[in-house]
Amino acid sequence: MGKLIQIDDVWQAPGIGQTFAPLKWSGDDTVDRLSNFVRAAHVKPLNTYAAWMEMSLVELNVLLKRATGMSVQAWCTALTMQDARGLLLCTDKNTETVAKLLHFPSRRAFSNYFIRYQGESPSAYRRSRRHVEKLTKINIRW
């Protein structure tokens, strides 16, 4: 997925048009850097992120826990799921394309990951949320 940029507390993917509300943290540069790495190469082993940050996984875990209250695993999962949900709701890209954009090895691996953390399949998530979104837009007009 291309580089995401932050504009007024919202992440925007240039050329794709979707936006993502940011996760909250104490403004630590380490968290910003990790978030950028995760968003650029979703679903890497955690020690890969630590190596990119030039620290051990233990050090990264301590820093991230202090800044966000979350472990590296939880933070990476939250970012990946946030981006996955955003792509599913804000684009018409099929599940296989979303999986590729998020660097999953296959559509099946992405679907299994999404079900594990969201509790429903990507297509079910898209159908149910888009239905609610359409109802909300209709209600707003009345």
Buried (B, 14 or more C-beta within 10 A) or exposed (E): BEEBEEEEEEBBBEEBEBBBEBBEBEEBEBBBBBBBBBBBBBBBEBEEBBBBBEBEBEEBBBBBBEBBEBBBEEBBBBBBBBBBBBBBEBBEBEBBEBBBBBBBEEBEEBBEBBBEEBEEBBEEBBEEBEEEEEEEEEEEEE
